[in-house]
Amino acid sequence: MGLELGGVLGRFRNPDYTGNNRCIPCTLLNLYVAALVGFTIALAQHQLVGATVFAVLALLVYFRGYLVPGIPALTAVPKIVLSRVRRSENRDETESESEGESEVKSREGSQTKAGSGTEEQESTSFVMELIAVDVLERQGEQLDLTRSAHTDWWNRIRTLDQRDSVLEPLARQYGLDPDRASLDWVGESPVLSDDGRALEVWPSEAALVADVAMELVLADRVDWHQFDRAERNLHLEMFRRFLEACPNCGTALQSPSGSGHRADDAGTDRNAALSIECRDCGATILEKR
């Protein structure tokens, strides 16, 4: 009997407006109508009759979802309008975000271009300064080290032929106290340390000596301190490509690419993948990047 009653009630239930599909505003409105009808009948006839009518109407609301036909459609209108308003707001927000992202990307792109342009201008300015002080000279569309600068560089390399003679000028160039600075070797690579803290490493002693000697040359000819330490190291690495002989053994150097040791007209040619190694002593002058 219980199962039969459950089946009847199940068939009576309207799944479109009950359960998960129940409209809360509809239900409240229909219960209000049921209460109003029950209260009116209770006043006109008897409280028990009114309560019975309210209970029956409440059951109808529970199983059917509504009392008055058309109420679900009426309450659906605000939902549809609200849904459209929300979609419109979301679309506006999306468009606004897209415009904002486009503006940010445009601004970042402009800043990147501006930064790149500034770097190129600074590099060109430094090249012109090096040409003016007889460090670089034009060889067609490329740049080469002048004979005067190369002679000065090689003379200073000869004064740094002992390891002990490198540390003092190197420490000064890095703004360190020579008594606290030290040079240690990891394999063939010298490592500059300050009070035990590693600061810089070179691929070989020959590369180290070349950098220290060239920095001495440049410090006498240009405003070398306009660059920070990282920029100086990049410039010094570029100058190593102009070496004609190994600082260690004096053997003539030639880059594997056969292009000599010249740089392009931008001055530094920092992104070029180039490796220079002494074929006699094996010292790495410049590591391929």
C-alpha positions in Angstrom: 0.0 0.0 0.0 2.8 2.3 0.9 4.6 1.6 -2.4 1.3 2.2 -4.4 0.8 5.5 -2.6 4.3 6.5 -3.4 3.8 5.6 -7.0 0.6 7.7 -7.2 2.3 10.7 -5.5 5.3 10.2 -7.8 3.1 10.4 -10.9 1.4 13.5 -9.4 4.7 15.3 -8.9 5.7 17.7 -11.6 9.5 17.4 -12.1 9.7 20.6 -14.1 9.0 22.8 -11.1 10.0 20.6 -8.1 13.2 19.2 -6.7 16.3 20.8 -8.2 14.1 22.7 -10.6 12.0 24.3 -7.9 11.7 28.0 -8.1 12.1 29.5 -4.7 10.3 32.8 -5.5 7.4 30.8 -7.1 7.1 28.6 -4.0 7.0 31.5 -1.7 4.5 33.3 -3.8 2.2 30.3 -4.0 2.5 29.5 -0.3 1.5 33.1 0.3 -1.6 32.7 -1.9 -2.4 29.4 -0.1 -2.1 31.0 3.3 -4.3 33.9 2.2 -7.0 31.5 0.9 -6.8 29.4 4.0 -7.0 32.4 6.3 -10.0 33.8 4.4 -11.9 30.5 4.6 -11.0 30.2 8.3 -12.6 33.6 9.0 -15.7 32.9 6.8 -16.4 29.4 8.0 -14.1 27.6 10.5 -10.5 27.5 11.5 -10.2 23.8 10.9 -11.6 24.1 7.4 -9.2 27.0 6.7 -6.3 24.9 8.0 -7.3 22.0 5.9 -7.6 24.1 2.8 -4.1 25.6 3.5 -2.7 22.1 4.0 -4.1 20.8 0.7 -2.8 23.9 -1.2 0.6 23.5 0.4 0.7 19.9 -0.7 -0.1 21.1 -4.2 2.7 23.5 -4.1 5.0 20.8 -2.8 4.1 18.3 -5.5 3.3 20.6 -8.5 5.5 23.6 -7.7 2.7 26.1 -8.1 -1.0 26.8 -7.5 -1.8 29.4 -10.2 -0.9 28.5 -13.8 1.5 30.9 -15.3 3.3 31.9 -12.1 6.5 30.0 -13.1 6.6 31.9 -16.4 6.1 35.2 -14.7 8.9 34.5 -12.2 11.2 33.3 -15.0 11.1 36.7 -16.6 13.3 38.4 -14.0 15.7 35.5 -14.2 15.9 35.8 -18.0 16.4 39.6 -17.7 19.0 39.1 -14.9 20.8 36.5 -16.9 21.0 38.7 -20.0 22.2 41.6 -17.8 24.9 39.4 -16.3 25.9 38.2 -19.7 26.1 41.7 -20.9 28.1 42.7 -17.9 30.5 39.8 -18.4 30.9 40.6 -22.1 31.6 44.3 -21.2 34.1 43.1 -18.6 35.7 40.8 -21.0 36.0 43.5 -23.7 37.3 45.9 -21.1 39.9 43.3 -19.9 40.9 42.6 -23.6 41.2 46.3 -24.2 43.2 46.7 -21.0 45.5 43.8 -22.0 46.0 45.2 -25.4 46.9 48.6 -24.0 49.3 47.0 -21.5 50.9 44.9 -24.3 51.1 47.9 -26.5 52.7 49.9 -23.7 55.1 47.1 -22.9 56.0 46.7 -26.6 56.7 50.4 -26.8 58.8 50.3 -23.7 60.7 47.3 -25.0 61.4 49.1 -28.3 62.4 52.2 -26.5 64.7 50.2 -24.2 66.2 48.4 -27.2 66.7 51.7 -29.0 68.4 53.2 -25.9 70.8 50.3 -25.6 71.7 50.6 -29.3 72.2 54.3 -29.0 74.5 53.8 -26.0 76.4 51.0 -27.7 76.9 53.2 -30.8 77.9 56.1 -28.7 80.6 54.0 -26.9 81.9 52.7 -30.3 82.2 56.3 -31.6 84.1 57.1 -28.4 86.5 54.1 -28.8 87.1 55.2 -32.4 87.8 58.8 -31.3 90.4 57.7 -28.7 92.2 55.3 -31.2 91.0 52.0 -29.7 88.9 50.9 -32.6 89.0 51.5 -36.3 86.8 50.7 -39.2 87.7 47.9 -41.5 85.1 48.1 -44.2 81.8 47.3 -42.5 83.5 45.9 -39.4 85.5 47.2 -36.5 89.0 46.1 -35.6 91.4 47.0 -32.8 93.9 49.7 -33.7 97.6 48.8 -33.8 98.2 51.4 -31.0 95.6 49.8 -28.7 96.8 46.3 -29.5 100.4 47.2 -28.6 99.3 48.9 -25.4 97.2 45.9 -24.5 100.0 43.4 -25.2 102.5 45.4 -23.2 100.2 45.3 -20.2 99.6 41.6 -20.6 103.3 41.1 -20.3 103.4 42.9 -17.0 100.7 40.4 -15.7 102.6 37.2 -16.5 102.7 36.1 -12.9 99.6 35.2 -10.9 100.6 37.4 -8.0 100.8 40.4 -10.3 97.2 40.0 -11.5 95.4 40.1 -8.1 96.1 43.7 -7.1 94.9 45.4 -10.2 92.0 43.0 -10.5 90.9 43.8 -6.9 91.1 47.5 -7.6 89.0 47.1 -10.8 86.3 45.3 -8.8 86.5 47.8 -5.9 87.9 45.3 -3.4 90.4 45.3 -0.7 93.5 43.4 -2.1 94.1 42.0 1.3 90.7 40.3 1.4 90.4 39.4 -2.3 91.7 36.1 -3.5 92.1 34.2 -6.8 91.4 30.5 -6.6 91.4 27.9 -9.4 88.7 25.4 -10.2 90.3 23.2 -12.8 91.6 25.7 -15.4 89.2 28.5 -14.4 90.3 31.3 -12.1 87.7 32.5 -9.6 87.8 35.9 -7.9 86.6 35.9 -4.3 86.1 38.6 -1.7 86.5 37.3 1.8 85.6 33.8 0.6 82.6 34.9 -1.5 82.9 34.1 -5.2 82.3 37.1 -7.4 83.5 36.2 -10.9 84.9 33.3 -12.9 86.9 33.2 -16.2 87.3 30.3 -18.6 91.1 30.4 -18.3 94.0 32.4 -16.8 94.7 33.7 -20.3 91.1 35.2 -20.5 91.6 36.7 -17.0 94.9 38.3 -17.9 93.4 39.6 -21.2 90.5 41.3 -19.3 92.6 42.9 -16.6 95.1 44.3 -19.2 92.3 45.6 -21.5 90.5 47.2 -18.6 93.8 49.1 -17.7 94.0 50.2 -21.4 90.4 51.4 -21.5 90.5 53.1 -18.1 93.3 55.4 -19.4 91.4 56.3 -22.6 87.7 56.5 -21.9 85.2 57.1 -19.1 85.2 53.5 -18.2 83.3 54.0 -14.9 80.1 55.0 -16.8 79.4 51.3 -17.0 78.5 49.0 -14.2 80.5 45.8 -13.5 78.3 43.6 -15.6 78.5 45.9 -18.6 82.3 46.1 -18.3 82.5 42.4 -18.3 80.5 42.2 -21.5 82.7 44.7 -23.2 85.9 43.0 -22.1 84.5 39.7 -23.4 84.0 41.3 -26.8 87.6 42.7 -26.8 89.0 39.2 -26.3 87.9 38.5 -29.9 90.5 41.0 -31.0 93.4 39.0 -29.4 96.0 38.0 -32.0 98.1 35.8 -29.7 97.5 33.7 -26.6 98.4 35.6 -23.4 99.7 32.3 -21.9 102.1 31.1 -24.6 102.1 33.7 -27.4 100.8 31.3 -30.0 98.8 33.1 -32.8 95.0 32.8 -32.4 92.4 32.1 -34.9 88.7 31.7 -34.3 87.2 28.3 -35.5 84.8 30.2 -37.8 87.7 31.7 -39.7 86.2 35.2 -39.4 89.2 36.6 -37.5 88.5 38.5 -34.3 86.6 41.5 -35.5 83.2 42.7 -34.3 80.3 44.1 -36.3 79.6 47.8 -36.5 77.4 47.6 -33.4 80.6 47.4 -31.4 79.9 44.5 -29.1 78.2 41.8 -31.1 77.3 40.2 -27.8 75.0 37.6 -29.1 77.3 35.9 -31.5 78.2 32.3 -30.7 82.0 32.3 -30.9 84.6 30.1 -29.3 88.4 30.9 -29.3 90.9 28.4 -28.0 94.7 28.3 -28.2 95.7 25.3 -30.3 99.1 25.1 -28.6 98.4 25.4 -24.8 94.7 24.7 -25.0 93.7 27.9 -23.1 90.1 28.9 -23.6 90.1 32.6 -24.6 86.4 32.8 -25.3 83.7 30.2 -24.6 80.9 29.5 -27.1 77.5 30.7 -25.8 
